[in-house]
Amino acid sequence: MGEDGESPKINHSFLRDYVTEADVISTVEFNQTGDLLATGDKGGRVVIFQRETQSKGEPEELGESGEYNVYSTFQSHEPDFDYLKSLEIEEKINKIRWLPQQNAAHFLLSTNDKTIKLWKVSERDKRPEGYNLKDEEGRVKDFSTVTSLQVPVLKPTDLMVEVRPRRVFSNGHTYHVNSISVNSDGETYLSADDLRINMWHLGITDRSFNIVDIKPANMEDLTEVITAAEFHPKHCHLFVYSSSKGTLRLCDMRASALCDKHSKIFEEPEDPGNRSFFSEIISSVSDVKFSHSGRYLLTRDYLTVKVWDLHMEKGPVETYQVHEYLRSKLCSLYENDCIFDKFECVWNSTDSVIMTGAYNSFFRMFDRETGRGVTLEAWRESSKPRAVLRTRRVYTGGRRRRGDVGVDSLDFTKKILHMAWHPAENIIAIAATNNLYIFQDRVNPETQ
Amino acid sequence: MINTMECGVDAQSLISISLRKIHNSRTQRGGIKLHKNLLVSFVLRNARQVYMNEKYAEIYRMQQYEEVMTVCNEIQELNPLELAEDCEEQTGECCGSGAGTESASLCGALLPSSNQAAQPALLQTSACASALSLRADEGCKETDSSFYRSCCAEAYPVSNCEFSPVNSMHCNKTTVLDLDTHVVTTVENGYLHQDCCASLQHCCQGAQTPAKKRKVDFGYYVSEIEEVPDFTPCKRTKYEDCSYANSDHLDTSNISNLISIFGSGFSGLVSRQTDFEQAFNGQFCSKQALASLGAWTRAIVAF
């Protein structure tokens, strides 16, 4: 929608914003092999990308293969209305999680604020032809024209991807669902809202087990909510959930049916000298992820990412500053609501590098072995396809280099909240508002 | 203690920003976000804590007693008989049982009136406040609704009027509202605080009038509470449409959610009395803060 200089009185920008709001990507997830990449957006749609397979028998050429193209698109959730509470239910996809593949079809779970759905994604590249009673278009033939019998045969056709809803898990949550996590047993999954965590069986939609309930008897006593939850990657009885107070609780489902009592609680004591109006907000954990090994936890709060060792509860083993320069700007970030942004964090396949998003289309990667962090940018203007990403820097004092960005020049509307890392290779998917960037490490495509 | 140095905005503005956020969240798509509102309530509590600390410290330093005595003497000159009666009655209610009756005006309590002239107003205030806040304590814990509300609503106008900076403690208007009977009590005198002149001109016309009571309807009550967000003495904010406010009041489930949220924030405040007590000797500060807890909770109700 171009700006029209001839009609200054009409401002079309609101239309532009309306159109793109639904396209804002709200979740990104690779499947277990990394061949499929799913994104969900605020409009309730899911787009699945598939990696192009390399030509058989030919060596891989740089830039020729391994790219992701659109595989399928479907409408997962529609806007809904809760008549009892007079509440609108947003169709925004909060999370997508793939199930481990068991046959030719792929399954994924997608959730909005209230309802989780299981989708079956299957391909069809053959169709039967040569029916006796139906013609090519499917119309019933006049029986008098049938003079002989033939056996229908399967003929190849253009590839068709079908996506069908197989289960709908509804009415399980009073509050807004923020996480889903598939169990390593392949049969169950958990869903977490602000106050409760439920465990479902993938085959049963009319009931679920409530495994965590932190709702106080008197809501006036409420002091914390659940912000994220995940099953352990290897132990099907363990899961972790994070809270708005910055604590992590590891729960063992073998201990009791209701896991309100944690097995371990991970929290870092607050530094009393650093207390401000916004201490509670910036300590709220927005994302928690188990490492692939299952030994560590990665958490993200507003200003830092932290690595925790499951064997040590008293504090994180590593803390990385994502954008410490924002600490003095918390007031204005509170006013414009940016302080409530929930950033995700991810591990690479070998748990040696962690990554998280920031503002101004920047995202940060931290090498755990060296402790060093690097800032990269996901922005169309500054990176052409197949160009090498150059590192960026936010100027916070000292010698100013060319290309440094001042803190006051940061664009807080361009935020990188959602991202995913390929399970085996150095390929990352970054969601920047309504754009998806896929970066591949050509130098070290395979992780060591 | 909260470090306010890095924040470019003062506590008062933070309070109004926070309340505005809560108000806006009620009309956001997707319903009230519990997590976000909980975090906002923490900011609200922190800002209020800082604001109260600052204001009480200021008052304490300002040698309140002498100023109040001056005010009271001047007020007594207006219409000593009627006011004294009123004050006596109100003070009695305040420091007596007072359950469920019309709220006593703390300002009225400050007026020594003829039978208590000997007592320093500060002590009297503390005594009254202690009595109030003790009940507020109980009210908070037992949720004894009627007295708790009226007691705490009483403290709300205090903050509007009492905490005016500078030397003058001239109170141009003290309004108290009983939330159960919706009776608004207004005490007016002829002495205007400088800052209040412009905004409350119309109120203070006929400034020599004695204390009067009037009944108002619910719509006006909401308009009164609208002043809370600004939290600046005597500053008038824009009034919401009464019908809108009424329909909000009927949306009980959302309102009760909000109350619950803010109740939690302020229950937290109850348990952190030590901060107050360290900041300010004596129990005056913390108990006043406790007494006004309900006013905040009820202020949110109006949204």
Interface residues (C-beta under 8 A of the other chain):
Chain A: D82 K85 S86 L87 E88 I89 E90 K92 D113 Y175 H176 D194 L195 N218 M219 E220 D221 L222 T223 E224 V225 T227 S244 G273 N274 R275 S276 F277 F278 S279 E280 I281 S284 R327 S328 L330 C331 S332 Y334 E335 D337 F340
Chain B: M1 I2 N3 T4 E6 C7 G8 V9 A11 L14 I17 K21 R29 G30 G31 K33 L34 H35 K36 L38 L39 F42 V43 N46 A47 V50 D251 S253 S256 N257 I259 S260 I261 G263 S264 S267 G268
